[in-house]
Amino acid sequence: MSDPHALEGLSLEDLRARWRERYGAPPTLRSPELLAHILAWRIQAEREGGLDADLRRALRRPVSVRAAAEPAGGTRIVREWEGVAHEVIAITGGGFLYRGDRYRSLSQIARLITGVRWNGPRFFGLRDPADAK
């Protein structure tokens, strides 16, 4: 079987059997759709070449959550609080402009606006509330 499309419509057990034939013990997934996608990708990667070495290395490198959450310079962020729109602009190289003043973090601005401590990215809607406890 070298055609990933041949996997469509197979049961979970059939997909696991195909996996066993090619790669040994299958993953313990319970979703036939997900297993079919993963199996199809592996078959395609064998045939077409998969990920190159540079990309594999980049994917293994840890990424800091802080760096991932920082908006790009020039990004305009607007949050309405108690009927007032508050506009913040991210500065290239770090920091934020709010009402003509520069701040190091969105959390400083969120505290200024609300009077209480907030996770700045969460307050401005840049982070899922469940991720920022």
C-alpha positions as CSV (number, residue, x, y, z in Angstrom):
1,M,0.0,0.0,0.0
2,S,1.7,3.2,-1.1
3,D,-1.3,5.3,-1.7
4,P,-2.3,7.4,1.4
5,H,-5.9,7.7,-0.1
6,A,-6.3,4.0,0.3
7,L,-6.7,4.6,4.1
8,E,-10.0,6.5,3.7
9,G,-12.9,4.7,5.3
10,L,-10.8,2.0,7.1
11,S,-11.8,1.1,10.7
12,L,-9.5,1.9,13.6
13,E,-8.4,-1.8,13.8
14,D,-7.7,-1.9,10.1
15,L,-5.6,1.3,10.4
16,R,-3.7,-0.2,13.3
17,A,-3.1,-3.4,11.3
18,R,-1.7,-1.3,8.4
19,W,0.6,0.6,10.9
20,R,1.8,-2.7,12.3
21,E,2.7,-4.0,8.8
22,R,4.9,-1.0,8.1
23,Y,6.2,0.4,11.4
24,G,5.6,-2.0,14.3
25,A,3.4,-1.2,17.3
26,P,0.8,1.5,16.4
27,P,0.2,4.5,18.6
28,T,-2.5,4.2,21.2
29,L,-4.8,6.7,19.5
30,R,-8.6,6.1,19.6
31,S,-9.4,8.4,16.7
32,P,-9.5,6.6,13.3
33,E,-9.4,10.0,11.5
34,L,-6.2,11.1,13.4
35,L,-4.5,7.7,12.9
36,A,-5.3,7.8,9.2
37,H,-3.8,11.3,8.9
38,I,-0.7,10.3,10.7
39,L,-0.3,7.1,8.7
40,A,-0.9,8.9,5.4
41,W,1.7,11.5,6.4
42,R,4.3,8.9,7.1
43,I,3.6,7.1,3.9
44,Q,3.9,10.4,2.0
45,A,7.1,11.4,3.8
46,E,8.7,8.0,2.9
47,R,7.8,8.6,-0.7
48,E,8.4,12.4,-1.0
49,G,11.1,12.9,1.6
50,G,9.5,14.3,4.8
51,L,11.0,17.2,6.7
52,D,14.5,18.5,6.0
53,A,17.1,18.4,8.7
54,D,17.0,22.2,9.4
55,L,13.3,22.1,10.0
56,R,13.5,19.0,12.3
57,R,16.2,20.8,14.3
58,A,14.1,24.0,14.6
59,L,11.1,22.0,15.8
60,R,13.2,20.4,18.5
61,R,14.3,23.7,19.9
62,P,12.4,24.9,22.9
63,V,10.4,28.1,22.3
64,S,9.8,30.4,25.2
65,V,6.2,31.2,25.9
66,R,7.1,34.9,26.5
67,A,8.7,35.2,23.0
68,A,5.8,33.4,21.3
69,A,3.3,35.8,23.0
70,E,5.0,39.1,22.0
71,P,3.3,40.9,19.2
72,A,5.4,42.2,16.3
73,G,6.4,45.9,16.3
74,G,3.7,48.1,15.0
75,T,0.9,45.8,16.0
76,R,-2.1,47.8,17.3
77,I,-4.0,46.2,20.2
78,V,-7.3,47.5,21.4
79,R,-9.2,46.5,24.5
80,E,-12.4,48.0,25.7
81,W,-12.7,48.3,29.5
82,E,-15.7,49.8,31.2
83,G,-16.9,51.4,28.0
84,V,-13.5,53.0,27.1
85,A,-11.4,51.8,24.2
86,H,-7.7,51.5,25.2
87,E,-5.2,51.3,22.3
88,V,-1.7,50.0,22.7
89,I,1.0,49.8,20.0
90,A,3.8,47.2,20.2
91,I,7.3,48.8,19.7
92,T,9.9,47.0,17.5
93,G,12.6,45.7,19.8
94,G,10.2,45.4,22.8
95,G,7.9,47.5,24.9
96,F,4.6,49.2,24.2
97,L,3.2,52.6,23.7
98,Y,0.0,53.6,25.6
99,R,-1.3,57.2,25.7
100,G,2.1,58.6,24.6
101,D,4.1,56.7,27.3
102,R,6.3,53.7,26.8
103,Y,5.9,50.6,29.0
104,R,7.9,47.4,29.2
105,S,4.9,45.0,29.4
106,L,1.3,44.7,28.7
107,S,0.8,43.7,32.3
108,Q,1.9,47.2,33.4
109,I,-0.7,48.7,31.1
110,A,-3.4,46.3,32.1
111,R,-2.8,47.2,35.8
112,L,-2.8,50.9,35.0
113,I,-6.2,50.5,33.2
114,T,-7.9,48.3,35.8
115,G,-6.2,49.1,39.0
116,V,-5.5,45.4,39.7
117,R,-2.9,42.9,38.6
118,W,-3.6,41.2,35.3
119,N,-1.7,39.0,33.0
120,G,-1.3,41.6,30.2
121,P,-1.5,39.3,27.2
122,R,-4.6,37.7,28.7
123,F,-6.2,41.0,29.4
124,F,-5.6,42.2,25.9
125,G,-6.9,38.9,24.4
126,L,-3.6,37.6,23.1
127,R,-3.7,34.4,25.2
128,D,-6.3,31.8,25.9
129,P,-7.7,32.4,29.4
130,A,-7.0,28.7,30.3
131,D,-3.3,29.1,29.5
132,A,-2.6,32.1,31.8
133,K,-3.5,31.0,35.3
